[in-house]
Amino acid sequence: MALAAAAGLLAFATAAFAQDPVIPKLTLNLAAGQAEPKEISTLLEILFLFTVLTMAPAIMLTMTSFTRIIIVFHFLRQAMGTQQMPPNQIIASLAIFMTFVIMWPVGSQINNLALQPYIAEEIPFDEALKRAEDPIRQFMFKHTREKDLSIFYSISKMERPKNKEEVPLMMLVAAYTISELKTGFTIGFMIYIPFLIVDMVVASILLSMGMMMLPPVMVSLPFKILLFILVDGWNLVIGSLVNTFQ
């Protein structure tokens, strides 16, 4: 739902800036009296929308590919030993844009199946919400291990589901996050290996030359950067990350 809302806001902003700028005005009134059921339903929908927008950062972190990407990037930086290069802001920004690219098919399905029909008043709000939930559930189920899902059923003492449709969304999100953490750590371990070999080779050479006072990390850093450049590391890492979501 948050992805659909983001797509709608982006389309609205693009159309607004293409015309003469108009400053919108929002007015909130609290008045006593009896409200019609339709008005109450509309108010509840607006309240739910604001709630979803408030939780958008948490949704981005736990229901998309962002978790795996940011973990791999931090492992890569620590393996290279470049301290704060690239900066956290650059890594987070790149992870966010990669997340939008990877989640674009899911967002397109939400926009076509739920958001646009709801805007055109072809389907009610509850039906739009259900349609928006289906693509996200399919994406998370694809990358969630059954073992991680069973852990939370054991904790909550809930009855095991007979099919995927019976799995609650909150349970699925928790299991998906655990699965993404394991996958991110696995990829990070594989990234660490070549840089660790470079550190071990440099340390052995310095030890054999009797240069025990010279920090091996200081000497191996240029070689690790050179190795990363020669193999076109960023293209290799990003391409491999994207392929893991195919």
C-alpha positions in Angstrom: 0.0 0.0 0.0 2.9 2.3 0.8 4.4 1.6 -2.6 1.1 2.4 -4.3 0.8 5.6 -2.3 4.3 6.6 -3.2 3.6 6.0 -6.9 0.4 8.1 -6.7 2.2 10.9 -4.9 5.0 10.9 -7.5 2.5 11.1 -10.4 0.5 13.8 -8.7 3.7 15.9 -8.0 4.8 15.5 -11.7 1.5 16.7 -13.0 1.4 19.6 -10.5 4.9 21.0 -11.4 4.1 20.7 -15.1 1.4 23.4 -14.6 1.4 26.7 -12.8 2.4 26.2 -9.2 -0.6 26.3 -6.9 -0.1 26.2 -3.1 -2.6 23.7 -1.6 -4.4 24.4 1.6 -5.5 21.8 4.1 -8.2 22.6 6.6 -9.1 20.4 9.5 -12.4 21.2 11.3 -13.7 19.6 14.5 -17.4 20.1 14.9 -20.1 18.5 17.0 -23.0 16.8 15.3 -24.1 13.6 13.7 -22.1 12.3 10.8 -23.3 10.1 8.0 -21.8 6.5 7.7 -20.2 7.4 4.4 -18.4 10.4 5.9 -17.2 8.2 8.8 -15.9 5.7 6.3 -14.0 8.4 4.4 -12.5 9.8 7.6 -11.3 6.3 8.6 -9.7 5.8 5.2 -7.9 9.1 5.5 -6.7 8.1 9.0 -5.5 4.8 7.7 -3.6 6.5 4.8 -1.8 8.8 7.3 -0.9 5.8 9.4 0.5 4.0 6.4 2.6 7.0 5.4 3.9 7.3 9.0 5.0 3.6 8.9 6.5 4.0 5.4 10.1 3.9 6.6 9.4 0.7 8.6 7.6 -0.8 5.6 10.5 0.1 3.4 13.0 -1.6 5.7 11.1 -4.8 6.4 8.9 -5.6 3.4 11.3 -4.8 0.5 14.8 -5.7 -0.7 16.3 -2.8 1.3 17.4 -5.0 4.2 19.5 -7.4 2.2 21.1 -4.6 0.1 22.2 -2.4 3.0 23.6 -5.3 4.9 25.7 -6.4 1.9 27.0 -2.8 1.4 28.1 -2.5 5.0 29.9 -5.9 4.8 31.6 -4.7 1.6 32.9 -1.6 3.2 34.2 -3.4 6.3 35.9 -6.0 4.2 37.7 -3.4 2.1 38.7 -1.6 5.3 37.9 1.9 3.9 36.3 3.0 7.2 33.7 5.6 6.3 34.1 5.5 2.5 31.6 5.5 0.9 29.8 7.5 3.5 26.6 6.2 5.1 24.5 8.7 3.3 25.8 7.4 -0.1 25.3 3.8 0.8 21.8 4.4 2.2 20.8 6.4 -0.9 22.1 3.8 -3.3 20.3 1.1 -1.4 17.0 3.1 -1.5 17.2 3.6 -5.3 18.2 0.0 -5.9 15.1 -1.0 -3.8 12.9 1.1 -6.0 14.3 -0.5 -9.1 14.0 -4.1 -7.7 10.5 -3.5 -6.3 9.3 -1.7 -9.5 7.3 -4.7 -10.8 5.6 -5.2 -7.5 4.8 -1.4 -7.3 3.4 -1.6 -10.9 1.1 -4.4 -10.0 -0.2 -2.5 -7.0 -0.7 0.6 -9.1 -2.6 -1.3 -11.9 -4.6 -3.7 -9.8 -5.4 -1.6 -6.7 -4.5 2.1 -6.8 -5.9 3.1 -10.2 -9.2 1.2 -9.9 -9.7 2.7 -6.5 -9.0 6.2 -7.8 -11.5 5.6 -10.6 -14.0 4.4 -8.0 -14.3 1.0 -9.6 -13.6 -1.0 -6.4 -14.2 -0.2 -2.7 -11.3 0.6 -0.3 -11.2 -2.9 1.3 -11.0 -4.5 -2.1 -8.2 -2.2 -3.1 -6.3 -3.0 0.1 -6.6 -6.7 -0.5 -5.4 -6.3 -4.1 -2.4 -4.2 -3.0 -1.5 -6.8 -0.4 -1.3 -9.8 -2.8 1.8 -8.7 -4.9 3.7 -7.9 -1.7 2.8 -11.2 -0.1 3.9 -13.1 -3.3 7.3 -11.2 -3.2 7.9 -12.0 0.4 6.9 -15.6 0.2 9.3 -16.1 -2.7 12.2 -15.0 -0.4 11.0 -16.4 2.9 12.2 -19.7 4.3 9.6 -22.0 5.8 11.9 -22.6 8.7 11.9 -18.9 9.6 8.1 -18.8 9.4 7.7 -21.8 11.6 9.7 -20.1 14.4 7.1 -17.4 14.8 4.3 -19.9 14.8 6.1 -21.8 17.6 6.5 -18.6 19.6 2.9 -17.5 19.2 1.4 -21.0 19.7 -0.8 -20.4 16.7 -2.2 -23.2 14.6 -0.1 -23.9 11.5 -1.7 -22.7 8.3 -2.8 -25.0 5.6 -1.9 -22.7 2.7 -0.2 -19.4 2.1 -3.4 -17.5 2.2 -3.9 -18.3 5.9 -0.5 -16.8 6.9 -1.1 -13.4 8.6 0.8 -10.5 7.1 2.6 -9.5 10.3 3.8 -13.1 10.7 5.1 -13.1 7.1 6.9 -9.8 7.5 8.7 -11.0 10.6 9.8 -14.3 8.9 10.8 -12.4 5.7 13.0 -10.1 7.7 14.8 -13.0 9.4 15.3 -14.7 6.0 16.7 -11.5 4.5 19.1 -11.1 7.4 20.5 -14.6 6.8 20.8 -14.1 3.1 22.5 -10.7 3.6 25.0 -12.2 6.0 25.7 -15.2 3.6 26.5 -12.8 0.8 28.6 -10.7 3.1 30.6 -13.7 4.1 31.3 -14.5 0.4 32.4 -10.9 -0.2 34.8 -11.0 2.8 36.8 -14.0 1.6 38.8 -12.4 -1.3 39.7 -9.4 0.8 40.6 -11.6 3.8 43.0 -13.5 1.5 44.7 -10.2 0.4 45.1 -9.3 4.1 46.6 -12.7 4.9 49.1 -12.5 2.0 50.2 -9.0 2.9 50.6 -9.9 6.5 52.7 -13.0 5.7 55.0 -11.0 3.4 55.5 -8.3 6.0 56.2 -10.9 8.6 58.7 -12.7 6.4 60.5 -9.3 5.7 60.7 -8.5 9.4 58.4 -5.5 9.1 56.4 -6.3 12.2 55.9 -2.6 13.2 54.2 -1.8 9.9 50.4 -2.4 10.2 49.3 -5.0 7.5 46.0 -3.2 7.1 47.6 0.0 6.0 49.6 -1.9 3.3 46.8 -4.1 2.1 44.3 -1.3 1.7 45.6 0.0 -1.6 45.8 -3.6 -3.0 42.2 -4.3 -2.0 41.0 -1.1 -3.6 43.0 -1.9 -6.8 41.6 -5.4 -6.8 38.1 -4.0 -6.4 38.6 -1.6 -9.3 40.2 -4.2 -11.7 37.2 -6.6 -11.3 34.7 -3.7 -11.6 33.5 -4.4 -8.1 30.5 -2.2 -7.9 29.0 -3.5 -11.1 29.7 -7.1 -10.0 28.2 -6.6 -6.5 25.1 -4.7 -7.6 24.5 -7.1 -10.5 24.8 -10.1 -8.3 22.5 -8.5 -5.7 19.8 -7.8 -8.3 20.0 -11.4 -9.6 19.3 -12.8 -6.1 15.8 -11.3 -6.4 15.0 -12.8 -9.8 
